[in-house]
Amino acid sequence: MNLIGPRVRQLREKQQLTQEELATKCNLFEWDISRGTLAKIESQVRRVTDEEAALLAKALKVEINALYE
C-alpha cells in the first residue's frame, strides 16, 4: 500500500519543485524514476517500497518519518 503519496506531493509543492525536478533529484541518488512514476506514487496508484520511501525522503531533504505525518 502507498500511504505517503499525498505527503510527498505536499512536501514537493512546499519546496516549489515540479515532479520532473523531484524525479531528477531521485535519479541523483541512483533511483531511476520518471516523472510519470512519481505522479503515480503521489496519486497512490503505485506502491512504494521502504527503500524508495527512504530515497524520497533524502531527495526532499526531510526525515523519513515526515513522509508518514
Secondary structure, DSSP 8 states (H G I E B T S, - for coil): ---SHHHHHHHHHHTT--HHHHHHHHHHTT----HHHHHHHHTT-S---HHHHHHHHHHHTS-GGGGG-
